[in-house]
Amino acid sequence: MVPPVFVTGRAEKAEEARRLGFRLDWMALDLPEPQALDPAEVVGAKARAAHAILSRPVVVEDSGLEIQAWGRFPGALVKWLEASAGLEAMAKMLDAFEDRSATATCAVACFDGIELIAGRGESPGAIARSPRGSGGFGWDALFIPRGARRTFAEMTGDEKDRVSHRRRAWEALALKLPAGINWHAEKE
């Protein structure tokens, strides 16, 4: 079986997958992305689009940030909210609410041209009052996982990986895939 290629435009996502033990070759492609709150809806479409371009097994990933006070918005639309309003504004928009709880979500899907297999991971937590930390990427500077005092961006990669939504999604996917998948396609 040809090992799947991890299709993502973010080198940081490929690095996290490597830290978690999923050492797939990766490629950046500009894929159409449906607008949906649930990352699971997004990865299905992205996986099919990536396979149509590459004609080989692919793995894609998408994440979201479900803010409870906003009815789980923005979900997978968080990157658009971050790009248009910024992290500081997102934190301030929650100041009118007592509840700052949120759930970091991630979906990872593998598509071989016939079967789509997906895994989902979640990490409960809260939104910081202002962005903190310089590590990570995206909205990591806003999200404080449950039981922690620091944001993902204030943690080392290993600390983040222990509680991350992304680790849980990759592990959920790995449990559903046939044993013949070679997660170590790259040469060490």
Secondary structure in CASP SS format (residue, H / E / C, confidence):
PFRMAT SS
TARGET T0000
AUTHOR 0000-0000-0000
METHOD secondary structure of the structure
MODEL  1
M C 1.00
V C 1.00
P C 1.00
P C 1.00
V E 1.00
F E 1.00
V E 1.00
T C 1.00
G C 1.00
R C 1.00
A H 1.00
E H 1.00
K H 1.00
A H 1.00
E H 1.00
E H 1.00
A H 1.00
R H 1.00
R H 1.00
L C 1.00
G C 1.00
F C 1.00
R C 1.00
L C 1.00
D C 1.00
W E 1.00
M E 1.00
A C 1.00
L C 1.00
D C 1.00
L C 1.00
P C 1.00
E C 1.00
P C 1.00
Q C 1.00
A C 1.00
L C 1.00
D C 1.00
P H 1.00
A H 1.00
E H 1.00
V H 1.00
V H 1.00
G H 1.00
A H 1.00
K H 1.00
A H 1.00
R H 1.00
A H 1.00
A H 1.00
H H 1.00
A H 1.00
I H 1.00
L H 1.00
S C 1.00
R C 1.00
P C 1.00
V E 1.00
V E 1.00
V E 1.00
E E 1.00
D E 1.00
S E 1.00
G E 1.00
L E 1.00
E E 1.00
I E 1.00
Q H 1.00
A H 1.00
W H 1.00
G C 1.00
R C 1.00
F C 1.00
P E 1.00
G E 1.00
A C 1.00
L C 1.00
V H 1.00
K H 1.00
W H 1.00
L H 1.00
E H 1.00
A H 1.00
S H 1.00
A H 1.00
G C 1.00
L H 1.00
E H 1.00
A H 1.00
M H 1.00
A H 1.00
K H 1.00
M H 1.00
L C 1.00
D C 1.00
A C 1.00
F C 1.00
E C 1.00
D C 1.00
R C 1.00
S E 1.00
A E 1.00
T E 1.00
A E 1.00
T E 1.00
C E 1.00
A E 1.00
V E 1.00
A E 1.00
C E 1.00
F E 1.00
D C 1.00
G C 1.00
I C 1.00
E C 1.00
L E 1.00
I E 1.00
A E 1.00
G E 1.00
R E 1.00
G E 1.00
E E 1.00
S E 1.00
P E 1.00
G E 1.00
A E 1.00
I E 1.00
A C 1.00
R C 1.00
S C 1.00
P C 1.00
R C 1.00
G C 1.00
S C 1.00
G C 1.00
G C 1.00
F C 1.00
G H 1.00
W H 1.00
D H 1.00
A H 1.00
L C 1.00
F E 1.00
I E 1.00
P E 1.00
R C 1.00
G C 1.00
A C 1.00
R C 1.00
R C 1.00
T C 1.00
F H 1.00
A H 1.00
E H 1.00
M C 1.00
T C 1.00
G H 1.00
D H 1.00
E H 1.00
K H 1.00
D H 1.00
R H 1.00
V H 1.00
S C 1.00
H H 1.00
R H 1.00
R H 1.00
R H 1.00
A H 1.00
W H 1.00
E H 1.00
A H 1.00
L H 1.00
A H 1.00
L H 1.00
K H 1.00
L C 1.00
P C 1.00
A C 1.00
G C 1.00
I C 1.00
N C 1.00
W C 1.00
H C 1.00
A C 1.00
E C 1.00
K C 1.00
E C 1.00
END
